[in-house]
Every structure is written in structure tokens, then in C-alpha cells.
Amino acid sequence: MTDRVLTATTHAHPAGPTVVTVTGELDYYTAAHLRQALQETAFAAEGVIIDLTDLTYCDSTGITVLVTAYHRAQASKAPLALVGLNPDLNRVFGIVGLHDVFTSYPTVDEAVAAL
């Protein structure tokens, strides 16, 4: 088994939204890190941006964590945006219909402007 590493760091963007930056591999073994970071994140009117620019891999467990964040955002009436979907993840989102669920942007700045 290879060492899987995922980091999820949270910071407030100067314009107001909370940005959760995800780096590494999001899978069964690492999903708890992102799940915990999102549980500790306030889903408020300013919105939440999940920056996946440096995500190198995502399996179905990782997608489940993202969908759970979507449901929490809906329940809180908080805007939620994803940023930086790589071509592989973008393709998976298209296949399973998640482009109809999530709003995504190429960059954090574009997401901030839209929120």
C-alpha cells in the first residue's frame, strides 16, 4: 500500500467566503481529513469555496464527502462553490451528473466574484 496524503486547510478570504483548500489524494483512506475540515467549517451567508486545484485523485468516497458538503450548504442556505476541477474529476462529474449539482469555477477569485 502506498502512503496516501491529503491536507485540507481552511482560511477566510478577505471578501468573506471561507476557502477550504484540498491537496493530495481524496479517497477511502483520507476522506476523514476533508470530512473533519468541512464539519469544522461554518456554512454561512458568505459562502464556502472548496479549492480542488491541487487534488490529484478522488474516488467515490471523496465524491460522497463533497455531496455531503453540498447538502449541508443547502440546509444552511449557504452558497457553495468548487474550484479547480482537474480534467479527470471534471469528466467524472460529467458522467455522474454532478455538474447539475455543483457550481464550479476555474479559480478562487472567480468563485469569490460569483458568490
C-alpha positions in Angstrom: 0.0 0.0 0.0 1.3 3.5 -0.9 1.2 6.3 1.6 -1.8 8.5 0.8 -1.7 12.1 1.9 -4.4 14.6 2.0 -4.4 18.0 3.5 -7.4 20.3 4.0 -6.7 23.8 5.2 -9.3 26.5 5.9 -9.0 30.2 5.8 -11.3 33.2 5.4 -11.0 35.0 2.1 -10.7 38.8 2.5 -14.0 39.2 0.6 -15.8 37.0 3.1 -16.2 33.3 1.9 -14.4 30.5 3.7 -11.9 28.7 1.4 -11.1 25.1 2.1 -8.0 24.1 0.1 -7.6 20.4 -0.6 -4.3 18.9 -1.6 -3.4 15.3 -2.4 -5.5 12.2 -2.8 -9.1 12.1 -1.6 -10.1 8.5 -1.2 -11.4 6.0 1.3 -8.2 6.3 3.4 -8.0 10.1 3.5 -11.6 11.3 3.3 -11.9 11.7 7.0 -9.5 14.6 6.9 -11.7 16.6 4.5 -14.8 15.5 6.3 -13.5 16.8 9.6 -12.4 20.1 8.0 -15.8 20.6 6.5 -17.5 19.7 9.8 -15.5 22.5 11.4 -16.3 25.0 8.7 -19.1 27.4 9.3 -21.5 27.3 6.3 -22.7 30.9 6.4 -24.2 33.5 4.1 -20.7 34.5 2.9 -20.3 31.1 1.3 -17.8 28.2 1.2 -15.4 27.5 -1.6 -13.7 24.2 -1.8 -10.5 24.6 -3.8 -9.6 21.3 -5.5 -6.8 22.7 -7.7 -4.2 20.6 -6.1 -6.3 17.4 -5.7 -4.5 14.6 -7.6 -7.1 11.8 -7.1 -10.7 11.4 -6.0 -12.7 8.2 -5.6 -16.3 7.7 -4.8 -15.7 8.2 -1.1 -14.3 11.6 -1.8 -17.3 12.4 -4.0 -19.6 11.4 -1.2 -17.8 13.9 1.1 -18.3 16.6 -1.4 -22.0 15.7 -1.9 -22.4 15.8 1.9 -21.0 19.3 1.9 -23.5 20.3 -0.8 -26.4 19.0 1.4 -25.1 20.9 4.4 -24.8 24.1 2.3 -28.3 23.6 1.1 -29.6 23.1 4.6 -27.7 26.2 5.8 -28.7 28.3 2.7 -25.0 28.9 2.2 -23.5 29.3 -1.2 -21.1 26.5 -2.1 -18.6 26.5 -5.0 -16.0 24.1 -6.1 -12.8 25.4 -7.7 -10.1 23.9 -9.9 -11.6 20.6 -11.1 -8.9 18.7 -12.9 -9.8 17.1 -16.3 -10.2 13.6 -14.7 -12.5 14.9 -11.9 -14.4 17.1 -14.4 -15.0 14.1 -16.6 -16.3 12.0 -13.6 -18.6 14.9 -12.5 -20.0 15.0 -16.1 -20.6 11.2 -16.2 -22.4 11.1 -12.8 -24.3 14.4 -13.3 -22.6 16.4 -10.6 -22.3 19.4 -12.9 -26.0 19.8 -12.4 -25.5 19.8 -8.6 -22.3 21.8 -8.0 -21.3 25.2 -9.2 -17.7 25.2 -10.2 -15.1 27.8 -11.3 -11.6 27.7 -12.6 -10.1 29.9 -9.8 -10.9 31.0 -6.3 -11.1 34.6 -7.4 -13.7 33.8 -10.0 -15.7 31.9 -7.4 -15.4 34.8 -4.9 -16.7 37.2 -7.5 -19.6 35.0 -8.3 -20.6 34.4 -4.7 
